[in-house]
Amino acid sequence: MKETDISAGAGRPVIHMIDHESDAIEAFAMAMESRNPKVAEMLYEELGRAILHSAENMPDNIVTMNCKVEFVDETSGLRRTVKLVYPKDADIENDHLSILTPMGAGLIGMVAGETIAWPDRSGTERMLRIVEVTPPDDANINPG
């Protein structure tokens, strides 16, 4: 299991993103800079270290938009499965987690089996381990 601490920019793992998703996420980060600069900065950092792939060449074990991801918060022991979505589809009651949340920004591009230290909404650092990734049913879902 690969473990990485992102505190103060320390040794973050390389992440993988679909090229058109990267463009959409960058647009969302730009649009939210004034409202939530912390999350915008997290997204920019993720984009900056991402290796881009076409949707056809993206391995199935990597967290992409609209996939289901099972992860464990190693700090609390809480195990969750969420669908990582664009803001218009966010619905936390149905486990649809927006990319514009700190947790969403931390999950994008991670590989099943990896662990990363990542802050939650309150700033509390959580150790997240990606257990399983289920690719989206439709890789061409519009970020709208």
HUWOUR-V716983 format. One record per backbone hydrogen bond with DSSP energy under -0.5 kcal/mol. NH is the residue of the N-H (numbers start at 1). CO is the residue of the C=O. If there is no record, write none. Layout:
# HUWOUR-V716983
<<NH/CO> <NH/CO>>
This chain:
# HUWOUR-V716983
<<3/1> <4/115> <6/4> <6/117> <9/6> <10/7> <15/49> <16/109> <17/51> <19/53> <22/18> <23/19> <24/20> <25/21> <26/22> <27/23> <28/24> <29/25> <30/26> <31/27> <32/28> <33/29> <33/30> <36/32> <40/36> <41/37> <42/38> <43/39> <44/40> <45/41> <46/42> <47/43> <48/44> <49/45> <49/46> <50/47> <51/15> <52/50> <53/17> <57/54> <58/55> <59/57> <62/59> <63/110> <66/84> <67/64> <68/134> <69/82> <70/132> <71/69> <71/80> <72/129> <73/78> <74/72> <74/127> <75/127> <77/73> <80/71> <82/69> <83/95> <84/67> <84/82> <85/83> <85/97> <89/86> <90/87> <91/96> <94/91> <95/92> <96/91> <97/83> <97/95> <99/85> <101/98> <105/101> <106/102> <107/103> <108/104> <109/63> <110/107> <112/61> <113/130> <114/111> <115/2> <116/128> <117/4> <118/116> <118/126> <120/124> <123/120> <126/118> <128/116> <128/126> <129/72> <130/114> <130/128> <131/70> <131/129> <132/70> <134/68> <135/133> <141/138>>
